[in-house]
Amino acid sequence: VLLFSRRGRLLDRPATRRTTETDAEPFPRAVVAGAVILLLAGLGLVPTWAGPDLPVFTNGLTFVIVFLALALLVLVSGQMSLCQAAFAAVGAASFSHLTHGLGLPWAVALLLAGLTAVPVGALIALPAIRLSGVYLALATFGFGLLMERMVFNTGLMFGGGSSRPVPRPDLWF
C-alpha cells in the first residue's frame, strides 16, 4: 500500500522548529579527536578488565548505539522511526551465526553483521521514504511488530531455543 499511494495523501503537516543562536564556540578539533581516541582506547580495553561483567558492558554499549542512531535521526531529519530494535536484532542474530556458526573472528563478524542489516533497512526505507510524521512512525512501528511476530519467533534467526557460550573476544582482532 505504501509503495502505490500518492505522496500527498501520506504527508503530515510540517513541524515548525525553533532555532536558537548561541555565542558559544565549538570545541577545537584537537580536543574532540583526543576525546574520541581516548574513548576508543577505553572501549578496546574493556574485555581485559571487565571479567565476568563483560555481558553488562556489551548490553549497555548496544543500547547506546541503538539510541544514538535514533537521536541522530530525530536531530537531523526531525522524524521518528520505531524499528531500531528490529535492526539491532537482525545484526545480533547475524553476528551470532557468523561467530559461532562459521567461526569468523568477532571483528570481521561484527562488520559483516552490520552489512547484513543494510538490506533490511533498505527494505523498510523504500516504502517509508515518502512518509513523514505520524505515518513514518506507524510504518516503522508496524515493521518492528512484523519482525517480532513473524520472523523472530522462527528458529531461522535465533536457533532452536538453546543457548551456547560465545568465546570472549581478544582485544580487537
MOFEN-V658761 format. One record per backbone hydrogen bond with DSSP energy under -1.0 kcal/mol. NH is the residue of the N-H (numbers start at 1). CO is the residue of the C=O. If there is no record, write none. Layout:
# MOFEN-V658761
NH;CO
NH;CO
This chain:
# MOFEN-V658761
10;7
32;28
33;29
34;30
35;31
36;32
37;33
38;34
39;35
40;36
41;37
42;38
43;39
44;40
45;41
49;45
50;46
53;50
54;51
57;53
58;54
59;55
60;56
61;57
62;58
63;59
64;60
65;61
66;62
67;63
68;64
69;65
70;66
71;67
72;68
73;69
74;70
75;71
76;72
77;73
78;74
87;83
88;84
89;85
90;86
91;87
92;88
93;89
94;90
95;91
96;92
97;93
98;94
99;95
100;96
102;97
104;98
109;105
110;106
111;107
112;108
113;109
114;110
115;111
116;112
117;113
121;117
122;118
123;119
124;120
125;121
126;122
128;124
129;125
131;128
135;132
137;133
138;134
139;135
140;136
141;137
142;138
143;139
144;140
145;141
146;142
147;143
148;144
149;145
150;146
151;147
152;147
154;151
159;155
